[in-house]
Amino acid sequence: MHLRASFPRLTSRALARPQPGRAPGRGLAVATVAIWTLALVAGCSGAASSPHVPAANPRPRASTPAANPRPRASTPAAAGTPAAAVVPAAAAGNPVPPDFEPVSMTFVSASEGWVLGTAPCAAGPCTSIVRTTDGGASWERVAAPPAPLASNGSAGLSPGLSYLRFASPLDGFAFGSQLWVTRDGGAGWQRVQLPGTIGDLETSAGLVYASVMSQDRTVTIYRSLASGGPWTPVPGLPAKVSGAPGRITLHGTAAWIILGGGLYATQAGQSWAREPVSCPPGYAMASAAAYSTQQVTLLCTGNSGTGSQGKILYSSSDGGASFTLMGNAPTGGDQFDQLAQPAAQHIFMAAFSVLTLLDVSGDGGRTWTTALNINDGGLGWSDFGFTTPVQGAAIYGNGKAGSHMYMTWDAGQTWHQITF
């Protein structure tokens, strides 16, 4: 399949459009300050075996919602320690705070999702969370953890929350330099102590994995039941690994984790293998995306220049036991480099530098089209991913400089700005 990008002139108008699966007459109101359009020369097909949201990591990443019942199997003994519960600051039905700026989003179905962000307030922290149960047609404020959002500055990333993931309508996780957990859909939050900063966290099939970087700059992967319980290092994975924070990709019970320059995989979470794949000299594993428990794509990046870097894709159809070189991806952008794979051959790559870029392939990564190229000085992405093969979301910009959330309901052909 070949994809050709076309972009209509930016407009500012209100648009109401019915969405698949909704009752007639119930449309989603969105402001099309920017509508990004991909003209499909040939349609894409395929259905994911379970909903998948990017995670997704400051990198965009949305969570993979849990599609299966919570597992009854036991996990190893405890590590995470809950702190005192937070009294809910906002009840159901509360309006979205004025001038709400989104930072991270998560959906557990096509209809139900949450967005972490900030809004002006009299006394900080001004962290806010809003929730939808109708796919974005309406939003309400729920309680947020009493912790600030992380922000980039001259000294680097400040302590605070960066991302939000929900495993079910009840169980959610806000994380960054701290981890906060809700067991009631966001009505109240509780802090959980883990031994370091959470660089990535994803949840699927009743489990939640977290990449924790301790003060000595080493990384250990922890795991817990999504519905509650102890957090423990994952048996079978190396602990206290030097290097970048581990990147986590989940689909159903399968998991792929980039850790210490290697890719570790499991199909059921019980046993792990370091997969026989490596990047060329001067390159490193950047991210992975999974369409199913067997179909996974790996991105290697390196050979960086000003605002660009080499990008090479590998594909596996056997869960990672073997990989095939697919070819080179567009080199623009040297930050974020987040993949999403809503269909077997349909891959998105979000990146930024001095430009904000969205590249798309319709043939599994062999050929690419730059679908979006914004010369914005590097506002970039803060979160990006797909919930279903046709529904995805992206957050453009950041809470400090201004941000917007966009959604697609046609597999990325058009993206519409959401009005909260």
Stockholm file with secondary structure:
# STOCKHOLM 1.0

chainA/1-420         MHLRASFPRLTSRALARPQPGRAPGRGLAVATVAIWTLALVAGCSGAASSPHVPAANPRPRASTPAANPRPRASTPAAAGTPAAAVVPAAAAGNPVPPDFEPVSMTFVSASEGWVLGTAPCAAGPCTSIVRTTDGGASWERVAAPPAPLASNGSAGLSPGLSYLRFASPLDGFAFGSQLWVTRDGGAGWQRVQLPGTIGDLETSAGLVYASVMSQDRTVTIYRSLASGGPWTPVPGLPAKVSGAPGRITLHGTAAWIILGGGLYATQAGQSWAREPVSCPPGYAMASAAAYSTQQVTLLCTGNSGTGSQGKILYSSSDGGASFTLMGNAPTGGDQFDQLAQPAAQHIFMAAFSVLTLLDVSGDGGRTWTTALNINDGGLGWSDFGFTTPVQGAAIYGNGKAGSHMYMTWDAGQTWHQITF
#=GR chainA/1-420 SS CCEEEECCCCCCCEEEEECTTSCTTCEEEEEEEEEEEEEESSCCCCCCSSCCCCCCCCCCCCCCCCCSCCCCSCCCSCCCEEEEECCCSSCTTBCCCTTCEEEEEEESSSSCEEEEEECCCSSSCCEEEEEESSTTSCCEEECCCSSCBCCEETTEECSSEEEEEESSSSCEEEEESSEEEESSTTSSCEEEECSSEEEEEEEETTEEEEEEECTTSEEEEEEEETTSCCCEECTTSCSSEESSCCEEEEETTEEEEEETTEEEEESSSSCCEECSCCCCTTEEEEEEEESSSSCEEEEEEEEEETTEEEEEEEEESSTTSSCEEEEECCCBCSEEEEEEEEETTEEEEEEESSSEEEEEESSTTSSCEEEEEECSSSCCEEEEEESSSSCEEEEEEETTTEEEEEEESSTTSEEEEECC
#=GC SS_cons         CCEEEECCCCCCCEEEEECTTSCTTCEEEEEEEEEEEEEESSCCCCCCSSCCCCCCCCCCCCCCCCCSCCCCSCCCSCCCEEEEECCCSSCTTBCCCTTCEEEEEEESSSSCEEEEEECCCSSSCCEEEEEESSTTSCCEEECCCSSCBCCEETTEECSSEEEEEESSSSCEEEEESSEEEESSTTSSCEEEECSSEEEEEEEETTEEEEEEECTTSEEEEEEEETTSCCCEECTTSCSSEESSCCEEEEETTEEEEEETTEEEEESSSSCCEECSCCCCTTEEEEEEEESSSSCEEEEEEEEEETTEEEEEEEEESSTTSSCEEEEECCCBCSEEEEEEEEETTEEEEEEESSSEEEEEESSTTSSCEEEEEECSSSCCEEEEEESSSSCEEEEEEETTTEEEEEEESSTTSEEEEECC
//
